[in-house]
Amino acid sequence: MMTVVGLLFVVAGCGGPEPAPPTPAPTGAAGAASYLAALGAIDPALVTDPDRAVSRGKNVCLDLEAGKERATVVSNAAARFDGGSVAVDAAKAERIVAAIESSGFCSQQ
């Protein structure tokens, strides 16, 4: 009787190419430009006064850096960005906070 012995080779990481490392968020002027572009994509009225948008964004950065609860950061963002020609509800405020985080805007403050 013949015995067949099979070998199983397990190679770590086989099954596809390695994922690309995450792209770092832009910083400095690029971070501000990225932040303003992201706000404009959420609602163009958010960037009709770029100085106001930057000022409000800096306040959100302070909340994030202070380690405030996410719900508080979002609620504060809604209060800060609401008014004038734009209405900001909780869903829009969440998108604003996410745009601030992903743009690298806080790292330049």
C-alpha positions in Angstrom: 0.0 0.0 0.0 1.3 3.4 -0.9 0.9 6.3 1.4 0.7 9.8 0.0 2.0 12.5 2.2 1.0 16.0 1.3 2.6 19.1 2.5 0.8 22.2 3.2 2.8 25.3 2.9 1.3 28.3 4.7 2.7 31.5 3.5 1.9 34.6 5.5 0.3 37.2 3.4 -0.6 35.1 0.5 -3.9 35.8 -1.2 -3.2 39.1 -2.7 -0.9 42.1 -2.8 0.0 44.0 0.4 -2.3 46.9 1.0 -0.8 50.3 0.4 0.1 52.2 3.6 -2.5 54.9 4.5 -1.9 58.2 2.9 -1.1 60.8 5.6 -3.4 63.7 5.9 -2.2 66.9 4.4 -0.8 69.6 6.7 -0.2 73.3 6.6 -1.8 75.3 3.8 -2.6 72.0 2.1 -4.6 71.0 5.2 -6.5 74.2 5.2 -7.2 74.0 1.5 -8.3 70.3 1.9 -10.5 71.2 4.8 -12.2 74.1 3.0 -12.7 71.9 -0.1 -14.3 69.2 2.0 -16.6 71.7 3.7 -17.6 73.1 0.3 -18.4 69.5 -0.8 -20.7 69.1 2.2 -22.4 72.4 1.6 -21.1 75.3 -0.5 -22.6 77.8 2.0 -20.2 76.6 4.7 -17.3 78.3 2.8 -18.9 81.5 1.7 -16.8 83.1 4.4 -13.5 81.2 4.5 -12.2 83.1 7.6 -15.4 82.1 9.5 -15.0 78.5 8.4 -11.4 78.4 9.5 -12.2 80.0 12.9 -15.1 77.5 13.5 -12.8 74.6 12.4 -10.1 75.7 14.9 -12.7 75.5 17.7 -13.6 72.0 16.6 -9.9 71.1 16.7 -9.7 72.4 20.3 -12.7 70.1 21.2 -11.0 67.1 19.5 -7.7 67.8 21.2 -9.3 68.2 24.6 -10.7 64.7 24.2 -14.3 65.7 24.4 -16.9 63.0 23.8 -17.8 62.6 20.1 -21.4 63.6 20.6 -20.2 66.8 22.3 -17.8 67.6 19.5 -20.6 67.0 16.9 -23.1 69.1 18.9 -20.7 71.9 19.3 -19.8 71.8 15.6 -23.5 72.0 14.7 -23.9 75.1 16.9 -20.8 76.7 15.5 -21.5 76.2 11.9 -25.3 76.7 11.9 -26.6 80.1 10.9 -26.5 82.6 8.1 -27.3 80.8 4.9 -26.6 77.3 6.1 -28.5 75.0 8.4 -26.4 72.4 10.2 -28.1 69.4 11.8 -26.4 66.5 13.6 -25.8 64.5 10.4 -24.2 67.5 8.6 -22.2 68.3 11.8 -20.8 64.7 11.8 -19.7 65.2 8.2 -18.0 68.5 9.2 -16.1 66.9 12.1 -15.0 64.0 9.8 -13.8 66.5 7.2 -11.8 68.3 9.8 -10.2 65.1 11.0 -9.4 63.7 7.6 -8.1 67.0 6.1 -5.1 67.4 8.5 -6.5 70.8 9.4 -6.0 70.4 13.2 -2.3 69.5 12.8 -1.5 73.0 11.5 -3.2 74.7 14.5 
